[in-house]
Amino acid sequence: MDSQTDPLAQAIGVRVKRERIARGWTLDQLAERSGVSRRMIINVEQAAANPSLETLLRISDALGMGLPALVEPPAAKTVKVTRAGEGATLWRGELGGYGMLMAGTEPPNVVELWEWVLPSGDRHDSDPHAGGTRELLHVTEGSITVSAGAETYDLVVGDTVSFYADVEHSYHNPHDAQARFVLCAYEPGVGIAHGSETESA
């Protein structure tokens, strides 16, 4: 995220702190559960940092709420429309690419809908997501290379790939023209394990 997303960073900070306090967790407890440093969590809660997408995923998983609930405003209606350009831009590449979260569902079975743009040479590398997470990716412009674990796939406009994202994976545009794709991520059982831990504590 960058300076253009300060309101988003502030909203995320408020939600992280609210959810942490609601669970009765200290900063150290959230740090231990998420694998994110205490200092980074403080910075996130105070909107004093630009956390990476991986950091936000770890925090949202630890809180058992899923990424959409962390970054999107609460929906007052059963239908939520996200207009063009109004999604939450949670990743920006060095060459101008971006990953924008357009919509998502609530836990426990979280579905996320993303729009990604990769200019020539840009790439995004991702740590493994929670166990059982799947991604479905459809190329709408240009060509990209998708790697998941030891497998690599070259995709062109109209191609689609689905894979388990609980391994290291990446999206890369090694070509001269810009690439664009839509991505759907499915993360089952978000918050279930944390809920059972809370009940048994």
C-alpha positions, 0 to 999 in steps of 0.5 A: 500500500502507499500514501494514496491508501492512508484512509484504508490503512487507518480503517485496517488499523482500527479493525485490527485493534478492535478485533484483537481487544474483542478477543482479549488478546495482547499485542504479544498474543496476536504476534505469536498467533500470526507470526507477525512482529509486535512492532509491525502489529503496533504500526498496523494498528496505528496506520504507521506502516504499509504492511505487505499483502502477506502480513495482512493475510497472516493477521486476518487469518490469526484473527479468524476473520478473513482478508475481506472483512479486514479491509472492506467496510461493513456491508449494510445490505445484502447486495454490495456493489464495488464500482470500477476503481473502488476496490482495496489496492493491497499490493503495488509492484515496483513497475506499477502493477497492482492487486486490487481486492474487489469483493469477498465473503465472510468467514468461515469459507472466505472467497475473494475476487481480485483484479491484477495488473502486471506491466512488462517485467513486474511480478508478485511472489506470495508465501503459502496461504492457509492449508486448503486455500485454492486460487482460480486465475483467468487472463483477460489481457496479455500473457503471464507465467504462474508458478505454484510449488514446483509447477510453472504455467505460461498463460495467454488471454482466455487461459484459466488455471486453478491450483492449491495456494498453500505453497509458494506461488507467483505471478510474473509478466516476462513479456513486452505488453501489459497483462491483466487477470482476475483471480478468485481465492477460496480459503475454507474454515477461516476462524474455526480453529481459533474459535475452538481455541477460544472456547476451550481456553 
